[in-house]
């Protein structure tokens, strides 16, 4: 058995974090469960059976009682609003497509876990993400993909502070989702057959525009009509607000068009949504900012693989330039719907090197 540690486990009230806590208890660790209250649920209408919601808190507490471990609820609403919700709204207002789960992991969840864990005397923190932490041949910690390709969540973890890796445990990285549910049933956990939460936690209605309308107002330029144009600048109609469209989208342009159109991008300064044919959605290269390296950064000229969204396969790419806090990459084959604001994560085989936000495509 590995050395016993005192571990703070993030418990959302879902089956994954429940089993992560259970596995750590089985391994002989002293486990403390914590659920993060990220926003004021009483003011939100929508489904209650969600992780991160009030029912999630109650389910997490039920699992903690079953495992006979202490459980705490931490209020991180102020930090979550500043770091995640405000950023989400600002990005859409700027014509980009944010990834709030990545933002939460890098700016709120893991940093807070590390801080609270230190206060409670914990040696390590843990979550139910499907990814793995191990050591490279020189003994340095590294982050790798989970073994289940259908559930791998390494993509969402590129923005973690590098110093966390030596204190991070990911018990589910070597398991598949069916194996996790089976373990939960064997243990009699209330979350064993709980459906997976698909919505963004602060968008319980399932429509992100509801949040934008509430925070920006329905008369904000991002939510009001503007020109629908081709890449050459020809106006072919009107849209109902550029924040309602994402790169690669095919629907929502109204009738009267003789060809199938796809969103290529947005121009907030003129409130234009740019559309074109399917081949115009593909991009050969991209530039990333807000870089974060969890492993050795690649050098100019290196061959890497790049994942541009969750569920997308990693694509072969070449490092064109790395300077000034930015990296430029060129794909071996053009990639569809590379969206500014989204995350691009750089791998060497299944080992994550790092990632950043997509700032420019070409």
C-alpha positions as CSV (number, residue, x, y, z in Angstrom):
1,X,0.0,0.0,0.0
2,X,1.2,3.5,-0.8
3,X,2.1,5.9,2.0
4,X,-0.9,7.2,3.9
5,X,-1.7,10.9,3.4
6,X,-4.2,13.4,4.6
7,X,-6.2,14.3,1.4
8,X,-8.8,17.0,0.8
9,X,-11.2,15.6,-1.9
10,X,-13.5,17.9,-4.0
11,X,-16.9,16.3,-3.8
12,X,-19.5,17.8,-6.3
13,X,-22.2,15.3,-5.5
14,X,-21.7,13.3,-8.6
15,X,-20.6,9.7,-8.9
16,X,-17.1,10.4,-10.0
17,X,-16.0,12.5,-7.1
18,X,-17.9,10.1,-4.8
19,X,-15.9,7.1,-6.0
20,X,-12.6,9.1,-5.9
21,X,-13.2,9.7,-2.2
22,X,-14.1,6.1,-1.6
23,X,-11.0,4.8,-3.4
24,X,-8.8,7.0,-1.3
25,X,-10.4,5.8,1.9
26,X,-9.8,2.2,0.7
27,X,-6.2,3.0,0.1
28,X,-5.8,4.0,3.8
29,X,-5.7,7.7,3.4
30,X,-7.3,10.1,5.9
31,X,-9.9,11.8,3.7
32,X,-11.7,15.0,4.1
33,X,-14.5,15.9,1.7
34,X,-15.4,19.4,0.6
35,X,-18.0,20.8,-1.7
36,X,-17.7,24.3,-3.2
37,X,-20.7,26.6,-3.2
38,X,-20.0,28.6,-6.3
39,X,-23.1,30.9,-6.6
40,X,-26.5,31.7,-5.0
41,X,-28.7,28.8,-5.9
42,X,-31.8,30.3,-4.4
43,X,-31.8,33.0,-7.1
44,X,-31.5,30.5,-10.0
45,X,-34.5,28.8,-11.6
46,X,-33.9,25.5,-13.4
47,X,-33.2,21.9,-12.6
48,X,-32.1,21.1,-9.1
49,X,-30.6,17.6,-9.7
50,X,-27.2,18.9,-10.7
51,X,-23.7,18.6,-9.4
52,X,-22.7,22.0,-7.9
53,X,-26.3,22.7,-7.0
54,X,-28.0,22.3,-3.6
55,X,-28.9,18.7,-4.3
56,X,-25.3,18.1,-5.2
57,X,-24.2,19.4,-1.8
58,X,-26.7,17.1,-0.1
59,X,-25.6,14.0,-2.1
60,X,-21.9,14.8,-1.4
61,X,-22.8,14.9,2.3
62,X,-24.7,11.6,2.1
63,X,-21.7,9.9,0.5
64,X,-19.3,11.4,3.1
65,X,-21.5,10.0,5.9
66,X,-21.5,6.6,4.1
67,X,-17.7,6.7,4.0
68,X,-17.5,8.0,7.5
69,X,-15.4,11.0,6.6
70,X,-15.8,14.7,7.5
71,X,-17.5,17.0,5.0
72,X,-17.4,20.7,4.7
73,X,-19.0,23.3,2.3
74,X,-16.8,26.2,1.3
75,X,-18.4,29.4,-0.1
76,X,-16.3,30.5,-3.1
77,X,-19.1,32.6,-4.7
78,X,-17.2,35.8,-4.8
79,X,-14.1,34.4,-6.4
80,X,-16.1,32.2,-8.8
81,X,-18.2,35.2,-9.9
82,X,-15.1,37.3,-10.5
83,X,-12.9,34.6,-12.1
84,X,-15.5,32.5,-14.0
85,X,-18.8,34.2,-14.6
86,X,-17.5,37.7,-15.3
87,X,-14.9,36.3,-17.7
88,X,-17.6,34.2,-19.4
89,X,-19.8,37.3,-20.0
90,X,-16.8,39.4,-21.0
91,X,-15.6,36.9,-23.6
92,X,-19.0,36.5,-25.3
93,X,-19.3,40.3,-25.3
94,X,-15.9,40.4,-27.1
95,X,-17.1,38.0,-29.8
96,X,-15.1,35.0,-28.4
97,X,-16.2,31.6,-27.0
98,X,-15.1,30.9,-23.4
99,X,-14.6,27.6,-21.6
100,X,-15.8,28.2,-18.0
101,X,-14.8,24.7,-16.7
102,X,-11.1,25.4,-17.7
103,X,-11.3,28.8,-16.1
104,X,-12.8,27.4,-12.9
105,X,-10.1,24.7,-12.6
106,X,-7.2,27.1,-13.1
107,X,-8.5,30.2,-11.2
108,X,-10.9,29.0,-8.5
109,X,-11.3,25.3,-7.7
110,X,-7.7,23.9,-7.4
111,X,-6.2,27.1,-6.0
112,X,-8.9,27.2,-3.3
113,X,-8.5,23.4,-2.6
114,X,-4.8,23.9,-2.1
115,X,-5.3,26.8,0.3
116,X,-8.1,25.2,2.3
117,X,-6.2,21.9,2.4
118,X,-3.2,23.6,3.9
119,X,-5.5,25.1,6.6
120,X,-6.9,21.7,7.4
121,X,-3.5,20.0,7.6
122,X,-3.8,18.1,4.3
123,X,-0.8,16.7,2.4
124,X,-2.7,16.4,-0.9
125,X,-5.8,17.3,-2.8
126,X,-7.9,15.1,-5.1
127,X,-10.7,15.3,-7.6
128,X,-12.8,12.9,-9.7
129,X,-11.3,13.9,-13.0
130,X,-10.4,11.2,-15.5
131,X,-6.7,12.0,-15.9
132,X,-3.5,10.7,-14.3
133,X,-0.6,12.1,-12.4
134,X,2.7,10.2,-12.3
135,X,6.4,10.9,-12.6
136,X,8.6,11.2,-15.6
137,X,12.0,9.3,-15.8
138,X,13.7,12.0,-13.9
139,X,11.1,11.9,-11.0
140,X,9.3,15.1,-11.9
141,X,5.4,14.9,-11.7
142,X,3.5,15.0,-15.0
143,X,-0.1,15.0,-16.1
144,X,-1.3,12.4,-18.5
145,X,-4.6,11.5,-20.2
146,X,-7.0,9.1,-18.5
147,X,-7.0,5.6,-19.9
148,X,-10.7,5.8,-21.0
149,X,-10.7,7.8,-24.2
150,X,-14.5,8.4,-23.9
151,X,-14.0,10.1,-20.5
152,X,-10.5,11.6,-20.6
153,X,-10.6,15.0,-19.0
154,X,-7.0,16.1,-19.2
155,X,-8.0,18.9,-21.6
156,X,-9.8,20.7,-18.8
157,X,-6.7,20.8,-16.5
158,X,-4.1,22.6,-18.6
159,X,-4.4,25.8,-16.5
160,X,-3.6,24.3,-13.2
161,X,-0.7,25.9,-11.2
162,X,2.3,23.6,-11.9
163,X,3.2,23.4,-8.2
164,X,-0.1,21.5,-7.6
165,X,1.0,18.4,-9.5
166,X,3.2,17.1,-6.7
167,X,0.2,17.2,-4.3
168,X,-2.5,16.1,-6.7
169,X,-4.2,12.7,-6.7
170,X,-6.6,11.6,-9.5
171,X,-7.9,8.2,-8.4
172,X,-10.1,7.6,-11.5
173,X,-7.5,8.1,-14.2
174,X,-6.9,4.3,-14.6
175,X,-10.7,3.5,-14.6
176,X,-13.5,3.6,-17.1
177,X,-16.9,5.1,-16.4
178,X,-18.7,1.8,-16.2
179,X,-16.1,0.6,-13.7
180,X,-16.7,3.7,-11.6
181,X,-20.4,3.2,-11.6
182,X,-20.0,-0.4,-10.6
183,X,-17.7,0.5,-7.7
184,X,-20.3,3.0,-6.5
185,X,-23.1,0.4,-6.6
186,X,-20.9,-2.1,-4.7
187,X,-20.4,0.6,-2.1
188,X,-24.1,1.5,-1.9
189,X,-23.4,5.2,-2.7
190,X,-26.5,7.3,-3.4
191,X,-24.8,8.8,-6.5
192,X,-24.2,5.4,-8.2
193,X,-26.7,5.9,-11.0
194,X,-27.0,9.7,-10.9
195,X,-27.1,11.1,-14.4
196,X,-24.1,13.1,-15.6
197,X,-24.5,16.9,-15.4
198,X,-24.2,18.3,-19.0
199,X,-25.0,21.9,-18.4
200,X,-22.7,24.7,-17.2
201,X,-23.3,24.9,-13.5
202,X,-24.3,28.6,-13.5
203,X,-26.5,28.1,-16.6
204,X,-29.1,25.6,-15.3
205,X,-31.6,26.5,-18.1
206,X,-29.1,25.1,-20.6
207,X,-29.1,28.4,-22.6
208,X,-26.0,30.5,-22.0
209,X,-27.8,33.5,-23.6
210,X,-30.0,33.7,-20.5
211,X,-26.9,34.6,-18.4
212,X,-25.7,37.1,-21.0
213,X,-29.1,38.9,-21.1
214,X,-29.2,39.1,-17.3
215,X,-25.7,40.4,-16.9
216,X,-25.4,42.6,-20.0
217,X,-29.0,43.6,-20.6
218,X,-31.0,42.7,-23.7
219,X,-30.0,46.0,-25.4
220,X,-26.2,45.3,-25.3
221,X,-24.6,45.3,-28.8
222,X,-23.6,41.7,-28.4
223,X,-27.3,40.7,-28.1
224,X,-28.9,43.1,-30.7
225,X,-29.3,42.7,-34.4
226,X,-26.4,43.4,-36.8
227,X,-25.2,42.6,-40.3
228,X,-24.7,39.1,-41.5
229,X,-21.8,39.3,-44.0
230,X,-19.5,37.1,-46.0
231,X,-15.7,37.1,-45.5
232,X,-15.5,39.5,-48.5
233,X,-17.8,42.0,-46.7
234,X,-21.0,41.4,-48.7
235,X,-24.1,41.9,-46.5
236,X,-26.5,39.0,-47.0
237,X,-28.9,39.5,-44.1
238,X,-29.1,40.3,-40.4
239,X,-28.4,38.3,-37.2
240,X,-30.0,38.7,-33.8
241,X,-26.8,39.3,-31.8
242,X,-23.3,38.1,-32.4
243,X,-23.0,36.6,-28.9
244,X,-25.6,34.1,-29.9
245,X,-23.3,32.5,-32.5
246,X,-20.2,30.4,-32.2
247,X,-17.6,29.4,-34.9
248,X,-18.8,26.5,-36.9
249,X,-22.5,27.0,-36.1
250,X,-24.8,26.2,-39.1
251,X,-28.2,27.2,-37.8
252,X,-29.9,30.4,-36.7
253,X,-29.5,32.6,-39.8
254,X,-33.2,32.8,-40.8
255,X,-34.5,31.8,-44.2
256,X,-33.9,33.0,-47.7
257,X,-30.3,31.8,-48.2
258,X,-29.6,29.7,-51.2
259,X,-26.6,28.0,-49.7
260,X,-25.6,26.2,-46.5
261,X,-23.8,28.8,-44.3
262,X,-21.5,28.4,-41.3
263,X,-20.2,30.9,-38.8
264,X,-16.6,31.9,-39.5
265,X,-16.3,34.5,-36.8
266,X,-17.6,37.7,-35.3
267,X,-16.5,41.4,-35.6
268,X,-17.7,43.1,-32.4
269,X,-16.6,46.5,-33.5
270,X,-19.1,46.5,-36.4
271,X,-21.5,43.9,-34.8
272,X,-21.0,41.7,-37.8
273,X,-21.3,37.9,-37.9
274,X,-19.2,36.5,-40.7
275,X,-20.5,33.4,-42.5
276,X,-19.3,31.3,-45.4
277,X,-19.1,27.8,-46.9
278,X,-17.9,24.8,-45.0
279,X,-14.4,25.0,-46.4
280,X,-14.1,28.5,-44.9
281,X,-14.5,27.1,-41.4
282,X,-11.2,25.3,-41.5
283,X,-8.0,26.9,-40.3
284,X,-4.3,26.0,-40.8
285,X,-2.8,27.7,-37.8
286,X,-3.5,29.4,-34.5
287,X,-1.9,31.5,-31.9
288,X,-2.3,31.0,-28.1
289,X,-1.9,33.4,-25.2
290,X,-2.3,33.0,-21.5
291,X,0.1,30.1,-21.7
292,X,0.6,27.7,-18.8
293,X,3.2,24.9,-18.9
294,X,2.8,21.8,-16.7
295,X,5.6,20.0,-18.5
296,X,8.6,21.2,-20.5
297,X,7.6,23.8,-23.1
298,X,8.2,22.8,-26.7
299,X,10.8,24.6,-28.7
300,X,10.4,26.3,-32.1
301,X,10.3,23.7,-34.8
302,X,9.0,20.9,-32.5
303,X,6.3,18.5,-33.6
304,X,3.4,18.2,-31.1
305,X,-0.3,17.2,-30.9
306,X,-2.9,19.8,-30.2
307,X,-6.5,19.4,-28.9
308,X,-8.7,22.4,-29.7
309,X,-11.8,21.4,-27.8
310,X,-13.1,18.7,-25.5
311,X,-14.0,15.4,-27.4
312,X,-11.9,16.5,-30.4
313,X,-9.0,14.2,-31.3
314,X,-5.6,15.7,-30.9
315,X,-4.2,17.0,-34.2
316,X,-0.6,16.9,-35.4
317,X,1.0,20.4,-35.4
318,X,4.3,22.2,-35.7
319,X,5.6,24.9,-33.4
320,X,6.2,28.0,-35.6
321,X,7.2,30.4,-32.9
322,X,7.3,30.6,-29.1
323,X,8.0,34.1,-27.8
324,X,6.5,36.9,-25.7
325,X,4.1,34.7,-23.8
326,X,2.6,33.3,-27.0
327,X,3.0,30.3,-29.2
328,X,2.1,30.0,-32.9
329,X,1.2,26.5,-34.2
330,X,0.6,25.2,-37.7
331,X,-1.5,22.1,-38.2
332,X,-0.4,19.3,-40.6
333,X,-4.0,19.2,-41.8
334,X,-6.6,22.1,-41.5
335,X,-8.8,21.9,-38.5
336,X,-12.5,22.7,-38.4
337,X,-14.1,25.4,-36.2
338,X,-11.0,26.7,-34.3
339,X,-12.7,29.2,-32.0
340,X,-11.0,32.2,-30.4
341,X,-11.5,32.1,-26.6
342,X,-11.5,28.4,-26.4
343,X,-8.6,26.3,-25.0
344,X,-6.0,24.6,-27.1
345,X,-3.9,22.0,-25.2
346,X,-0.5,20.7,-26.3
347,X,0.5,17.1,-25.8
348,X,3.5,14.8,-26.4
349,X,1.8,11.5,-26.9
350,X,-0.5,11.2,-23.8
351,X,1.6,13.6,-21.6
352,X,0.3,17.2,-21.3
353,X,2.9,19.8,-21.9
354,X,0.6,22.8,-21.4
355,X,-2.0,25.0,-23.1
356,X,-3.4,28.4,-23.6
357,X,-6.4,30.4,-24.9
358,X,-6.9,30.6,-28.7
359,X,-6.3,34.3,-29.6
360,X,-6.0,34.2,-33.3
361,X,-6.6,31.8,-36.2
362,X,-5.4,31.9,-39.8
